[in-house]
C-alpha cells in the first residue's frame, strides 16, 4: 500500500519554542506501551526523571504541572526529552501530532490537523489542496470498498476551486449537488447545540454563538474559507465507505466552514479562528459526533 499526503504536507516542521499555542500545554499526554517500555529501560539520570513524571493508571500519562504544562516542557518552550535522550524517546502521540491518517480505496492518506498553529498557517496559505503526493510504500494491505469517497472529494474540489463562479454561488451549487447544507437547522438551533458542547476554553463558547449560515463571506476571506473547507473534507470524508457515512461528515465540514465565516471578519484573525474551531470541534470526538449526528438524522428522515 502507498502512503499519500497533500502537496503542502512536506512544508510542515514543528516550530517548537516559537509556537504560541504549544501542544504540550492543556492536553493530557498518554504514553503508549512500547514507549513506556523504553522509558523503563532508560538508565540515564533523565530516564529516572521521566519515570517519576508518569502516572501509571489504565492509560499511563504524564502528570501535568501548573497551568497544565507537560513536565518535560522547559521555560524556553522546548522538550527536554528530545534535548536529553532524543526524538526516538517521544511517545507516539507526541511523535505523530498534528498528523492524522485515513484509509481510502487507493491507499493510506496522512494529513495535518489545524489545531496546530503552524499546520493551520500552511493549510490556509496553500492553494494546492487538490494535489496529493506519494510519500512511501508501507507494509499494509489495501482494502477496497464499493463506495469511492475520493472520486466525490475530487468532484467537490473541482466545484469549490472554480475561479469563474463567485464563492457564495459555489457554496450554493455544492449544497444543491450534494443535498447537504448547514441550513438543515435554523441558526438558533445550531446556536443551542453549540452552547451545550464542552470547551477547552470557555471564552470560545461565546465566540461560537455568533454562528449563522447566512453570513455573507467577506471577499478577502474567500480563499481562506475555500482552503479550510477542502481541509475539513480531506480529513473527515475521505475514508467513508458508503453514502450514509460520507454525507453527514460532509455536512460537518460545511458547518465548520460556515462557523469559521461567522467568527472571523478580519484576515488577520483567520489562522487563530480556524485553529480554535479545529481544537474545540475536531479534537473532541464528542463534539464532532454531536454535529455529525444532526446531519445523520436529517439524511435518515429523507
N, C-alpha and C positions, 0 to 999 in steps of 0.2 A: 504494500500500500504506500502511496505517496502522501507527503505532508505538504499542504499548501498554506499560503498566507496572503493577505492583502499586500500590494506592492509597497505600501508605506511601512510595513512591518519592520523591515531591516533598518529603518531610520531610528528605531527606538533604542535608547540606552538610559538606564536609571540615572537620574541627576543627583541622587544621594543627598548630600548636605545642602544642595541648592533648592531642594523641594520645600515648598511652604505648607504642604499638607501630607506629611510623611505617613506612609502606610504602616510605620512602626509605632504609631500613636493612635489610640482609640479603638483598636481591634484586638480581640483575643487571638493569640497566635498558637495554634495547635501544632503539635510535633508528631510527625509520622513515626511509625515503628522502626523503620530502618535507620532514620536519623537519630532516634533515641538510643539505639544500639551503638551508633558512632560516638555519641556523647558519653555513654557509659564506659567506652573503651579508651577515651582520651586520658592520657597520663600526665599531661602538662598541667601547670598551675591554672590556666584558664579553663581547662576541662572541669576542674573542681567548681569553679565559679559558675559555669554553665549548669552543672547538675544541681547546684544549690538554688538556681533560679527557676527550676521546673517544679510544677505541682503535678504529682502522679495521681491522676483520677481516671475516670472512664476514658477520657481523652486527655492525655498528657499535654500540658501547655505551659508557656512561660508566665510567671507571676508578674503582672504589670505593676509598675511603680506609680508614683504620684503623677497625676494628670494622664493616667493610662498609657504611660510610655513603656515600651519594651525595655527590660532591664539591661539589654545589650546595646541600646541606642545611647551614644555618648552626647556630651553637651554640644559637640560640633555637628551633630546630626549624622554621624557615621556609625556603621555597625561594627561593634568590637569583636564579634565572632569572625567577621571577614578579616579584620586587621590582625587578629591574634592567631587564628588557625586556618583561615582561607575560605573561599567560596564553597568548596566541597562540603563544608560542615553546616551550610544553611539547611534548614528544614524545607520540606517540599513546598509548602505554601509560600515561603519567602523566596525560594529559588524561582518559582513559577510566576508569581504576581508581577504584572497585572494580566497575564496570559489566560486565555480560555480556549477550550477545544470543542469542536463539533465533528461528528462523523456524517459523511454525505455519501451519495452514490458514486462519487468519483475519487474519494479518498478522505483523509482527515484534514480539517482546517484548524488553524490556530489564529487567534486574533488578540488584540489588546483592549483591555477594559478601560472605559473612560473615567473610572473613579480615580485613576492615576493622572495627575495633572500634566505630566509630560506626554503620556499616551494621548490624552484628550487634546492637547495642543497639536500633536502630529495628525490625529484623525480629522480634526476640524480644519486643518490647513492643507489637506491633501485632496486634490481633485481626481485622483486615480483610483478611487474606491472600486471601480468596476474591474480592475485588473488584479489578478492573483498570480503569484509566483510559486514555483516549485522549490521547496526548501531541501527535501531529502527523501530517501526511501526509508520507511520504517517497517519493522518486523511485526506487522499486524495484518489480520485477514480482512479483506474488504467484503462487507455485506451490503447487498443492493436490495432496495425495496421498490415497489411498483410506482410509487409517487416520486416525482422529480422536483424537489424543492429548489434546486439550484437553477433549473430552467425557468421557474417562475420568478426567482430572485433576479435573474438576468433581464427578464422582461420588465420587471418593476424598475430596475436601474435604468433601462432604456427610456422609460417614461419620465422619470424624475431628472434625468441627465439632459433631456432635450433643451436646447437653448432657444428654440423658436417659439416656445409657449411660456407665458407668464407663470410664475411659481404657483400662485393660487389656483390657476387653471389646471396645472399639472396635478396638484393635490385632488382637485375635484374629479379629474379624469381617473386618477388612481382609485379614489373611493368608488367611483361608478364601475370600473373594470373589475375590481376585486370584491365588490359588495361588502366592503369593510370600511368603517369610519368611526372616529370617536363620537360622532353625533348620534350613536345608538342611545346615548343618555343625554339628558339636559345638563347644562353646566352646573346647576345646583346639585344634581345627583352625583356628578363626579366630585364636586367640592365636598359633599358629605362623606364620600368614600375616602378622599384624601385626608379629611380631618380625623378619620378613625385609624389611620396607619400608625405604625411605630416608627419613630425617627431617632437617628443618632444625635441630631441637633434639633432641639425643639423650635428654634427660630425658623427652620425650614418648613414646618407645618404651616405657619402663617404665610410664608412665601408661596407655597403650593396652592393655597386657597385663592390665589389670583387666577387660577385656571379658567380659560374659556376657549372653546373650539372655534369661536368666531373672531378671535383677534386677527386683525389684518397684519400680514407679515411685512415688517419694515424691509425695504428693498436692500438695505445694506446687510441684512441678516440672511437673505435668501440662500446664498451658497453655503453658509454655515449650517443652516437647518437642513438643507438637502444632504449634506455630508453626514449630519447626525442621524437622519432618517435611514440612510444607507447603512450606517454602522449598526443601528438597532436591529435592522432586518438581517444583516450578516450574522449578528450574534444570536438572535432569538428564533429565527425562522429556518436556518439552513439545514438543521438536522431533523426537521419534521418528516414523518413517514406517511402522512395522509392529509387530506384537506381539513379534516376536523381538528387536526393538531396545528396545521400551518396558519390558518386564517385567524384564530384567536390570538396567536402570537404576533401576527402581522398587525392586528388591532392594537396590541400593547406597544409595538414600535411606533405606530401612528399617533397613539396617545402621548407617548414620550416626546415626540416631535412637537405636538401642539402645546404640551406643558412647557417645553423649552421656549417656544414662541411667547407663551403667556407671562413668563417670569423674567425674560431678558428683553430689554428695549434699547440696549446700547452695545455695539460690537465689542467694546472694551470689557464687557462682563460675560461674553458668551462662553469662554472657557470655564470660568468658575461656576456658572449656572448649569452647564452641561455636566460638569464633574459632580455637582450636588445631586442632580437627578439620577445619575448612574449610581452614586453612593447610596442614596436613600431608597431607590426602587430596584435597580438591577441587582444590587448586592444584598438585598433582603429577599430570600425566597418567598416568605410570607407576603410581602408587599407586591412582588411580581405576580404571584398567583392570585392575589385579590383583584388586580386589574385584569389579568387574563381571563379570570372566571366570568367577568361581566360579558366579555365577547363570546366566551364559550356558551353561556346561557342564551345570548342573542341568537347564535347560529343554531342551537338546538331547537329553538322555538320557531324557526323559519319553516 
